């Protein structure tokens, strides 16, 4: 076997980590979360477009709540992981944020929790494939892919909401 054919597992693991971080950041094949919420008109954040079940606020909060739950599942706080009741605890009932500050806090929390999750992936010695001691076989790789998939889906919804409300750049 030629030297060029020899794979370096450490190098492959670092490449996988880098690709996961890029996937979580988004923007490779679609808009990012930051793109979807940037300059979203305050007066439209709580509007539910005709034919859709949620407002932009409800989608942003759903992303925040779900991502935080996945983070807590992947790196449970000292008291352990306590799951949320599906679906009620994952979706806010109010169509509009209570204030512009509530919107800003929710958006910032999505970004901060994503950064915390990326730190889990990049943590020295983190085994992406090792099953958690809790749960039913989930691991860090699976949870990273879950966050990326979930957030990409709902970022697409946010853009649809913006288009229907006439608030998306052309």
Buried (B, 14 or more C-beta within 10 A) or exposed (E): EEEEEEEEEEEEBEEBBEEBBEBBBBEEEEBBBBBBBEEBEEEBBBBBBEEBEBBBBBBBBBBBBBBBBBBBBBBBEEEEBEEBEEEEEBBBEEBBBEEEEBBEEBBEBBBBBBEBBBEBBEEEEEEBEEEBEEBEEBBBBBBBEBBBEBBBEBBBBBBBBBEBBEBBEE
